[in-house]
Amino acid sequence: MDAPPTDPGEALAALGRIRLDEVELDDVVRRVAELANRTVPGSAHVSVALIQADANRAIAYTSDLARELDDWQYQRDDGPCLDAAVSAVSVSLPDMSDEQRWPEWAAQARAAGIGSSLSIGLPIQEAVTGALNLYATSTHAFDHAAIELAEEFAAYAAVALANAHLYDSTAVPARQMQEAMRSRAVIEQAKGIIMGERRCSADEAFTLLAKLSQDTNRKLREVAEALVANAAKR
């Protein structure tokens, strides 16, 4: 059973309530796609694309069809989604049977049962752009009011995505640093155990750890953790 339509005001409020410390970037993008599909009249399928350093991908979509329509454009580096993302404008295709700008893609979309589409650019950061892509089964599905609503929604979504992307890009190095610190701590513990048992120097203890890691084809941290765990048992 399909979810009931979402009131535009509620949708915008939902975007503003997203807690970046509780959700991943992919989750934020997925919420944007789902809310857009339930908010904009006429929409049947939605995708949200992110474009960064020539890496195009439909990061969230409400159906496999939406993903396939985007992927077709990425493979050929041409289509309304990419134009909207690069230029940060709205690109409307009211009738796929009469589309002259992207005739091959329009033919693919029409064959898949799509009558019209709307792609809205999402300026996220200097190095990251995106597009909100809405697909309808009928022609002329997005009238002027629907386009205005979609553009307003996209403006709020762009802010949410920009914040999520910024949070994600700073949180990942922080997590990596924490992981590195934990690895270093357990390795130092293991070295201390070896030094105590072998009466050797720190460098010699590390050499023994590294050799054991190589001989057993295991990561240095895993070898250190096992050694510390065994010592704790004893």
N, C-alpha and C positions, 0 to 999 in steps of 0.2 A: 504494500500500500504506500503511495507517494505521500511525502510529508506535506502539510498544508503550506500555502504561500506565506512568506514572511513579510510582515509590515516593513516598509523601507526604514522607518524610524527605529524599529527594533533591530534591524540588520546593522545599521550604522552604530547603534549603541553596543551591539554584540562585538563589533570590530574594536571598539574602544575599550572593552572589558578584557581583552586578551592579556593574560599574564605571561610576559615573556620568560619569566624565571620558572614557569611551570610547563611550558610547551616548547617543542622543537620548531625550527623554521618550517620543516615539511608539514607539521600540523597546522601552523598558521596559514600556509598557502592552501591547504586542503579546506580549512574553514572558509576561506575567501571564496573558493570555487563553489562550495555547497551553498553558502549564503546567496551568492550571486544568482545561482540557478533557481533558487526559491523566491528571489526578490524581484528580478527583472521580468516583466510580462513577456510571454512569447518564448522564453528560453527553454530549450529541451535538453541541451548538453552544454557543459562549460569546461574550459580548461584554463589554467593559469600557467603561462610560460615565463621562464627566467632566462635571460641571455647575458652571459658573462664570459669575456675573453674567448669569443667565438664558440662557446659551449652552449648550444641551444638545447633546451629540453622542456617538455611539458611536465612540470614538477608536480602538478595536481590536476585531476580531471574527474568529472562525475560519471564518465562512461568510457569504455574502450574506444568507442567511435570518436569521441573528442580527442583522445590521445592519438589515434590513427590519422585524423585530419591534420593535427599539428605536425606529427612526424613526417608526413608526406612533404610538408613545406620545408622542414629542416633538412631533409635529404637532398632537396633541390635548391636550398638557400633562396627560396622565393615564395611569396604568398602574403596575404593580408595580415596575418599574425606578425610576421617579421617586419613588415612596413610600419605597422602600428607601434611595435616595440622600439624600433630605431628612431622614428620621428616623433614619438610620444603624442600621437594624435588618434582620433577615432576613424576607423575605416569600416564603412557600412557596405554590405553586399545585399541589396534588397531582393534580388532575383537571380539565383544561380544559373537559370536558363538563358539569361540575357547579360551575363557578366563578361566584359571584354578585357579587363585588366589582367586577370589570372584565369584564362579560359580552361587550361588543363586542370588546375586545382578545382575550379568550379564544377567541371564535369565529374571529377572524383566525388566531390561533396554531393552533387545531385544524384549520382548513382547510389550513394549511401543513404539517400532519403532526406537530405538537407535542402531546404528551399531558400534560406537566407542566413546571413551571419553578421556579427558585429564584433570587431576587435578594437579594444581601447588600450592605448599605451599606458604603461605604468612606470614612470620615472622613479626608480628606487634609490640608486646612488650613482655617482659618476661612472663607475665601472660596471654597474649592473642596471639593466633595463628589463622590462617585462611587458606582458600583454595579458589582458583579460579577454578571453574569446568566448563568445556566446553563439550557439548554433540553434537554429529553429527548423522545425519540419515543414513549415509553410513559408510561402514567399511573403515579402513585405511584413514580416512578423514584428519588426521593431519600428514603431512609429516615432515621431518626434519626442513625445513624452517618455517613451521607453528608453530612447537614446540618452535623453537628459538624465533620467534616473540612473542608468548604467554608468554614465560619466561621473555623477556625484558619488555613487558607490565606489567606483574605481579610485577616485581621489582619496577617499577614506582608506581604502584597501592599500593604496600605495604607501601611505604613512605607516600603516600597521606592518607592511612587508619591509619597509625601509628600517623600521625599528627592530624588527625580528632579525633581519639580515645583519644589522650592526651588532646586535646582542650575540648572535650566533658566531660572528667572525671574531669577536673578542672573547667569547666564552670557550671556544675550541682551544686556543693557545693556553688559556688558563688551565683547562682540564689536562692538556698535554704536559704543562709544567708540574701540576700536582702528581701526575702519573710518573713523571721522571724523578720527582723527589721521593716518591714511595719506592721506586725501583732502586734508587741510590741508597736509601735507608736500609733496605733488606740486604743489599749487596755488602754494605759496610758491616752489618750484623754477621753475615756469613764469613767475611774476612776475619772478623774478630774471633769467631769460633775456631777457624783454621789456625790462626796465629796462636791461640791458646793451646790447641792440641798438638800442633807441629813445632811450636817454639820457633816460628819463622817470622820474617818481616812482612809488612803490609803488601809490598810489591810481590813477594813470593806467594802470598796467600791469594792475591788476585790472579797470578799466573796459573795457579792450581785450579781456581774457579773457571777461568777461561778455557783451560784444557779439558776440564770435565764437561763444560758446555759443548765444546767441539766434538768430543768423543761420543757424547750421548745425543748429539744433534738436537739440543734443547736450548732455549733462550737462557741467557745468563741469569736473568731475574728468576726464571723457573728453577734453575739449579740452586740458586741462593735460597729461595723460599723452601725448597725441599730440605736443604741442609739445616736451616733454622728450625723447621718443624721437627726434624729428627732429633735435634739437640734438645728441644723443649720436651719431647717425650722422654728422653733419657734423664 
